[in-house]
């Protein structure tokens, strides 16, 4: 990637954006040449990973060209700021996803493999869970099922049950607390 300087004047930026919106492929090449070096530097600095930075730079250039083709740049005099905004958002999304992803660390061999449970113990556990769930209202049981079994978020559950997201969160929290207290009470006796 060569790093020509971005179009400096507002007229140059306006012209470049208009040419891309009108379908000029050479203008697309020009905007990529003009901004890719700066975006690559930014991505490398933000991620600390040269390979990821190159991939993200390409993602930014693709998003930039698509946005310009679609006429999404409102103030054509601010093309450089628009590029910077796309790059910043792309880097932030990448970093957010990287930190959400759990690290894959191998388990030490010293940990014993889990052996199959005794069938009687499994049956007893199921009965305890069934009794614990029976101690909460039906709607709360449904919220727990949709959360823990189906993996839905509170907003999705709220839409299904005709409740607000806050009500779902509160009921889920209260139901979990009650189930935990029930199970803990059994283990103390």
MOFEN-V506203 format. One record per backbone hydrogen bond with DSSP energy under -0.5 kcal/mol. NH is the residue of the N-H (numbers start at 1). CO is the residue of the C=O. If there is no record, write none. Layout:
# MOFEN-V506203
nh/co
NH/CO
NH/CO
This chain:
# MOFEN-V506203
nh/co
4/2
4/33
13/9
14/10
15/11
16/12
17/13
18/14
19/15
20/16
21/17
22/18
23/20
24/19
25/23
28/24
29/25
30/26
31/27
32/28
33/29
34/30
35/31
36/32
39/35
40/36
41/37
42/38
43/39
44/40
45/41
46/42
47/43
48/44
53/49
54/50
55/51
56/52
57/53
58/54
59/55
60/56
61/57
62/58
63/59
64/60
65/61
66/62
67/63
68/64
69/65
70/66
71/68
72/67
74/72
76/74
78/75
79/76
82/78
83/79
84/80
85/81
86/82
87/83
88/84
89/85
90/86
91/87
92/88
93/89
94/90
95/91
96/92
97/93
98/94
99/95
100/96
101/97
105/103
111/108
122/118
123/119
124/120
125/121
126/122
127/123
128/124
129/125
130/126
131/127
132/128
133/129
134/130
135/131
135/132
136/133
141/137
142/138
143/139
144/140
145/141
146/142
147/143
148/144
149/144
149/145
150/145
152/146
156/153
157/153
158/154
159/155
160/156
161/157
162/158
163/158
168/164
169/165
170/166
171/167
172/168
173/169
174/170
175/171
176/172
177/173
178/174
179/175
180/176
181/177
182/178
183/179
184/180
185/181
186/182
187/183
188/184
189/185
